[in-house]
Amino acid sequence: MQAGQHPPKKSDLLKALDLLKEEVIPAIADVRSQNELEALRVRYLGRKGKLTAVLRSIKDLSEDERRRIGQRANVLKQELTNAFAERIEGFQEKPKTSYIDVTLPGRRRHLGRKHPLTIVTNRIVEIFVGMGFEEYLGPEIETDWYNFEALNIPEGHPARGEMFGNFYLPGGLLLRSHTSPMQIRVMENTEPPVRIIVPGRTYRRDAFDASHSPVFYQLEGLYVDEGVSFADLKGTLQRFSKELFGEGVTTKLRPSYFPFTEPSAELIVSCVRCNGEGCKVCAHTGWLELGGCGIVHPQVLRNVGYDYERYTGYAFGLGIERLAMIRYGIDDIRRFYANDLRFLDQFSEI
Ligand code: FA5
């Protein structure tokens, strides 16, 4: 008790306790939310609450009064604590009967959509079909002849080990390491002119990293006729790149080596992300590699029984993931295979 204050009277305190009870019990019944209830509890039972204040002032009473009023106050405190607890339960209780709220919006069904690689493949095929190419599909399990021998990669040729780590199957078969075997399969059964594209899955013992996958897609292209030249190859790939990436891209053919083409080249395009300035996607070179190409080696034409003095042709093999990554600005090939719907849901037809 502070100096100058009278000790509280016993009758005042009893009245205060009665009044508190009359106030709080209906107030507990009236609250409409758990937050309101908590605010009410703090107002009466909190550290600075009204009942707490009454309990504090009891210490100034005589011992006898302190015991009797203290008892009443503690009983009230317990009553109120119980009343608050009961009301909280009421808020937390689930409705006993279920009902249908017909005004709620319906649950949205997740609609499936095409995988980005399917979308890009369809678009690529559409572009080449528009230029007069015919689409073929081929087997993913190949023989040594189609995957290597007929493509001028004989046993012991360094390109076998260097270019492709392979998945071999019993019986001398293997999972094709590129789509080029389809050049042979089609030419064996067709007389020139041949103008085909072959999209398809290919397999190599490559470790999964940001730009390599052990399973990936390629698009093979082949055009054989009289008088087909390197200029035709260049024009076709240039037109294709502009159709897919926009008129702003610049393409280049950089000298390369493949046993089944001579001369051979690599198709590179100016980085669509940085416009050739240099960025993470193009490893700061300003250029992105799309695939290999070249003039079909005369030995390959001979292997399928074509008159290699009369006919010439070009071929190319592009990485479809690479094309999709550039088209959409994706910097990691693993995203295509992670099956993350948050990623896959972003793509629609192009
Ligand atoms: C070949 O596979 C040749 N058959 C291409 C070719 C066809 C050349 C016709 C000449 C004539 P290469 O190994 O460079 O070439 O692969 C072609 C493209 O496939 C690469 O540029 C790359 O875009 C893609 N590629 C290769 N390995 C992987 C991999 N592990 N993951 C994803 N893409 C790959």
Boltz pocket constraint, residues with backbone or C-beta under 6 A from the ligand:
constraints:
  - pocket:
      binder: B
      contacts: [[A, 163], [A, 177], [A, 178], [A, 179], [A, 180], [A, 204], [A, 206], [A, 207], [A, 211], [A, 212], [A, 213], [A, 214], [A, 215], [A, 216], [A, 217], [A, 218], [A, 221], [A, 258], [A, 261], [A, 265], [A, 289], [A, 290], [A, 291], [A, 292], [A, 293], [A, 294], [A, 315], [A, 316], [A, 317], [A, 318], [A, 319], [A, 320], [A, 321], [A, 322], [A, 333]]
      max_distance: 6.0
